[in-house]
Structure formats: structure tokens, C-alpha cells
């Protein structure tokens, strides 16, 4: 195994970050993990030095980064794992220049890509395949949704932690009347929502392409995967996923072309869904300037994207991908079980022979998985607080 001298700083301690820490740490990169919660999964990994901060955004974050930078002899790669951190870092990018290596597009373009209506407009301008959508900024916009073909999905235009504490990630609406009723309930908490025409198909028809894009607009690493289950079913985040090498050429080309057309560089991904009505792929949404929730699925399938980004920014040779003969599954065990129980979907025939990698528990890094098990036991006994 190669040994690297320059540390990498990972901001965030959630499940997303755990995959990045494991990808870098197991490759021999010295890692520093920064989070406000010392019990977060990545903060409990055997990999890396742990640094607790007051917050992952704003001045408390930069105070921590300033302190860390005093111990570095040269700029170090910085990995972002949460949207709130992306916004703060982008706004203060000049403050980090010369001490941290983080590749970002122009700030206003980044904000547009992070906003669902902004992405919709960019995708339409680039003639990309996207479902029709309408933005709701207030109750006066409700008449616009009558022009859409239902079913549709109602979801926030951008990440909102207040919304996430009270509502589902998204809602499938069968009519304009149903969408309007649900929006009126959400409106006092978050007015900025989007209604997008539904793409017909199961969760196993949702694909994604993860990339790290260099200064020339070309990816130095790319990986195409497919969801197996989502939580909640049909409208939620990834519960389990695997490689989708059979669709790599088409989806990697679509992703590279879109990001090049809009001037995006750095860590990014695009989610797609194949519509069963016409068998075509449609863009759903991008993840930009941060790692994707299921980023580690690429690493366990031989494409270590965090390592590729690290080597690119430091001018080091790239490690060749080492794809296994049979794809591997990345699975959040609890979310996957909930999804299977609620959806009543049968086994995914295409991945029956694939080995499963638990997102939390690994024999060579067991504590995050043990923590999850203990928390579940306490919850069942009514002891979790």
C-alpha cells in the first residue's frame, strides 16, 4: 500500500464522511476528521485524527480550519460532505486559498446548481433530458402546477434543515389538487418548493454517476452506479446500491458533457432515472462540491474517487482502478430493511450474486457499526436519549 505524507481534511462526520475517511485512510492517506459531534460515525472510525468543532459552517468552522492550518507546511486537500459546509466554504474561498485545496466553480454557478430550479434552468439551456418542473415560491404560484402531467413529485428547491425535521424528503402527488394541499401545509415552514413530473420506474432504475472533474473540465475519475433500494421507497435517499458498469459509457458521457457545459469542476455527481415508458435516462438532480451520500460504493468497486481527487490536487500519479470481477453492494442496513418492509419489493435479481458491504460495520473498522447496534438496542428498550 502506498504511503502519503500530506494530510487530507474531511469536514463532516456522518455516514457520507465515514466512506470518505475509509477510502482515504485505507489507501494510506493521513486523515483529519472535523465534526461538531464526537459520536458521529466518521469520528468513531479507526482512521484519522479527530478534531471537534463548534459547527460545520460559519465563523466557528473557519476558526477550526485556521487553527489546523497552522500545523501544515503546505496546502492540503479539503473534502466537504454537507451542503451547509459547501455554502460557507464557497463564500469564504479566498480565506482558505493558499492553505487548503478545494476545487469549486464560480460561486453563483454553484448556488444555481444547488437549487433545483437553478439546475432545471441550466439543464434545459443545455438541452439535457429533464422532466418538466414548476417552482413554487409562494401560494400565488399554485395555478402553475395545473399545467403539469401527473403524477409529480413535490420537493424542496434546496436543502433545508428546518424542512427536513418536519417533512419527508419528497412527496409523490397524484394530482394538482393533492400537490396544492400538501404545499399549503409545508408553506409556513418552507415556501421555496418544486413540483416535477414523475419518472416512471422502480428504485432499481435510479442510476448515478460520481466524478471528480479537473481544471480542464475532464474527469480524472468516474464511476457509474445503480440504486437497489431507497428510503423512503420511491422518493428517498440511497439505502443500497451497486456498480452499473453496463451503463457507464452513456451516463459518464452525459454527466461529463453537462458539467463541462455549465462550467463545473471539482467533486460532483448526477442522479438519473430510467423511465420505463420510453427506456430513456432523465436527469433528476446533481450533487455538487461535496461527496455524494453513497460515495464509498465507488471505492469498494475499485474506483477510489476521494483518492483520485487527493492525487489530482497534489499532482501525484493516479492509482489505476481495480474493479472486482463481480460488483459489490454498499448497504445501509437499517434503511434497506425499512425500505424492503414498506415497499414489499422482491429481491433485486440483477445483484443477487454481489457481495454486500455494510455501510457502518467493517471487521477492520468495527466501532461505527457497533455504535449503531448499541443505539438500536437502546431504542428498543426505550433507553436511547
N, C-alpha and C positions, 0 to 999 in steps of 0.2 A: 504493500500500500504506500502511495506517495505521502510525503510529509510536507506540509506547507507552513511557512513562517508567519505570514501576515494574518491577523485575526479577521473574522467576519462578525459583524454585529447584527443580531436579529432582534427587531423590535416587535414585541408581542409574545405571549406565552400560551396561546390557545392551541387547539389541535392542528390548525394550519401551521403554526410555528413549529410544533413538535416535528412535523415531517421535514421541515427545512433544517432544523437542528440535527436531526438524524442523518439527513442526506449529506450535510457538510461534515459533521463530526465523524461519521463512518468512513469518509474519504480522506481523513487526516487533516482537515482544516480546523484550526483553533477557533472556537466559537464563544461569543459573549451574548448571553440572552438577557434582554431587558424587558421587565414587565412590572406592573403595579401589584400583582397578586402572586405571592411566593408559592401558592399551591397550584398554579396553572400548570397544565401538562408539560409544556416545554421547560418550565422552571424546575421540574422534577426529573428530567432526563439525566442520565449519567454523562451526557455530552455537554461540554461547555461550562464556562464560568457564569454564574447567575448574578445579576445586578437588579435590585429592586428600585423602582422609581415611583414618584407620586402619581404620574399619569402618562399616558401614551400620546398625548397631544399638548400643544401649547407650551408655555414657558417651563413648566415642570419637566417636560420631556427634554427640552433643549439644555436645561441646566445639567441634566444627567449626561447628555451627549457631550457637552462642553467638558465636563469632568473626565469622562472616559478618554476624550481626545488628547488630554494632556499626557497620557501614557503611551501614545502611538508615535512612532518615529516617522511615519509616512501615512498618506491617506489609506483608509480601509474600506472595503465593501460594506454597504449598509442594505439590509433586507427588510422590507416593510411587509406586514401581514394583515393590517387592518386599515379600513378606509379612512377613519378619523386621523390616523397617523399619516396617511398619504397626503391629505389636505394640508396638515401642519407643515410637513417636510417640504412640500412643493412651495408653500407660501414663503418659507424661510430658507430656500435652497442656497441663496448666496451666503447665508450664515454658516452653512455646512461645507461650502466649497473649500477645497484645499485640505480638508481633514477627513471627509467621507466621500466615498464613491457611490453615487446613486444616480442612475440614468432615468431622466424624466423628459417628457415632451414639454412644449410650451404650456404655461400654467392654464391659460384659458382653454386650450385644446384639451388638456387633461380633465378639467372640470366638465367640459361638454361630453366627453366620453364616459364620465362617471354618472352623468344624468341621463336617464332613459330617453327623455325626449331629445336631448342633445345628440345621443347616439343614433336615434331614429332618423334625425335630420341628416346627419353625416352619412349614414348608410344609404339613405335614399339618394343623396347627392352623388354617391359613388356607384349608384346603380347596383347595390348589393341586394340580395334576396332577403327581405324582411317582411313580416306580417304588417298589415295596416294597423295604425295606432292613433289614439287621440289623447292629448294631455288635458287633465283636469286641474286647473289652478284655483277653482272656486265653484260654488254651486251654480253660478251663471253659465258655466261651460257644459253643464249636463246635457243640453239639447244636442251637442256634437256627437254623443255616443250612439244616437239613433241611426247614424249613417253606417255603422259597422255591422259586419255579419257575425252572428253569434253561433256558438259560444265564444266568449272572450275571457281574458284574464285581467283582473284588476290588481295592480301592484304599485308600491311607492316609486316615484320617479328617481329617488336616490336614497341612500342609506339613512335611516332614521332610527336611533336607538329608542326614542320615546314610542314610536310606532311599533317597533319590534317587541316592546314589553307588553303590548296590549292586543296586538292583532297578528294574524298569520302572515307568513312571508308573501303570500298572494292568494287570490280567490278566483275560482273558476265561476263565471257568471253565464247563465243560460239565456238572459235577455237584457235589453236595455233597462227595463224596469227593475230587475233584480240588481243590476250594477248600480243604478241610481240610489236604490235603498241602502245598499252596503256603503256607498260613498258618503251618504249623509251621516252614517254612523261614525265613519272614520274622520270626516272633515274637521271636527273640532280639535283632533289630535294632529292630523297632517292633511293639509289641503292639496299638496302637490302630488298627484297620482297619475297613473297612465292606464288606459284601457286598450289592450292589444288583442287582435284576433287570435283565436286559439289555433295551435298547430296540432292536428290530429295524430295521435300515436301514444304508445306506452312510454314509461320512463326509460325503458331499454332502447328507445330510439333517440335518446338525447346524447349527443356527442360533444366533445370539446377538443380544442387544440391549444396546448400550452407552449409558449415560446419565450425565448429571450432574444430581443432584437437589438442589434448593434447600431453604431453610428451611421452605417451605410444603408440602413433600412432592411437589412437581410438578417434572418435569424441565425444565431450561432448554434442554437439547439432548438429542436421542435419535437413535440410528442402529441399524438392523437389518441384520445381515449373515448370510452363509452360508459355512460351510467348503466348500472344494473337496477338499482332502486333509488328512490328519492324519499326524503322525509320532510314534510308530509308528502304522501304519494301525489304524483302528477304536477305539483306546484312548488315543491320544496327543494332543499339543497341535497347534495350528494350523500347517500347512505352507503352505497357501494359502487365500485366502478372497476374497469379493467382497460387493457390496451385495445385499440381498434386499428391495428396496422392495415387492415384491408381497406380502410377509408382514408389512410394517411395522405396519399398523394392529392386527392381532391380537397380535403379540408385544410391541409397545410398551405396549399396554394391560395385558397380563398382567404385564409387568415392573413398570410403574408401580404397579399395584394391589398386588402383593406387597410391594414396598419401602415403600409407604405403610402397609400393614397391620402391618409389623414395625417401623416407625419408623426406617427407614434414610434418611439423607441423605448427599450427597457423591458421590464418583466410584464408580460401581458398574456391574455388568453381570450378565446372566443367560444361561446357555447352555441351549439346548433341543435336543431331538432329536425328529424326526417319526417315529413308529412306523408302519412300513409295514403292520402288521396292522390298524390301525384309523384310520390317517391323522390321528392327533391328536398335538399337541405335548406333550411332557413335559419338565418342568424337570430338568436334570442337576445343575448347581451354579452358585452365584454367585461373582463376584469382587467383593470389597468394599474400599473405602477406598484402592484403588490402581488404576492404569490396567491394562487388560487387555493381554495379550501382543500381540494384533494391533490395538491401539487405533488405529494410524495408518490402517487401512483406511477408517475414517470420514472422516479428513481428506482422503485422496486422492479420496474420493467426495463431497466438498463439505460435510461436516459436521465442522467442526473442534472437537471436544469439549474438548481442553485449552484452546483459546482461549475457548470458551464459559464454562468454569469460571473462568478468569482474569478475564474481564469481569464475571461474576456477583459474584465475591467483592470486586471493586474498585468495583462499582456503575457500570460503564461500559456503554454501549449494546452490545447483542448484534449480531454480524455475521450477516446473513441467509445461510442455507445456499445453496450454489451447486452443485447436483447436476449432474453431466455427463449428456449425453443417453444415453450408454451406460455402464453400471457399469464400474468398474476393479478389477483384481485386485491384491491385496497378496500377495507370494510370497517365502518364504524358499527360495532356490533349491536349496540342498543338501538340506534336509529334504523339499522337494517331490519332488526327484529320487529320493531314497531311498524315499519313500512309493510313488511310481509303480512303481519297480522291484520292491519287495517285494509290493505288493498286486496288481500286474498289472491294475489298474483301467484302463479305457479313458479317452479324453478326456471331460471334463465338457461335455456337449452344451449346457448352459444358459449357459456362459460362453465359448464359442468365439470370439465377436466382441469380447470385452473386452480392453482394453489391459492389459498387465502392468507393475506397478511392483515392481522388485526391492527387497526389504526392506533390503538393505545398500547396494547401489550406486545412486547418482544422479549424473547428469552435473554437477549443481550442488553436489554434496556427495560427492565420489568416494572419499575416503580409507577410510571403513569397508568399502566393497566391495573396494577394493584390498587392504586388510589381510586380508580373508577369502580372497581369491585367493592371496595370498602364503603364508598359513598352509596352504592346501590343497596348494600345490606342495611346500612343505617337508615336509608329511606324506607325500606320495607318494615323496619322495626320502629319507625317514627322517631328516629334519633337524629336525623340529618337536620342541621341548622344553618 
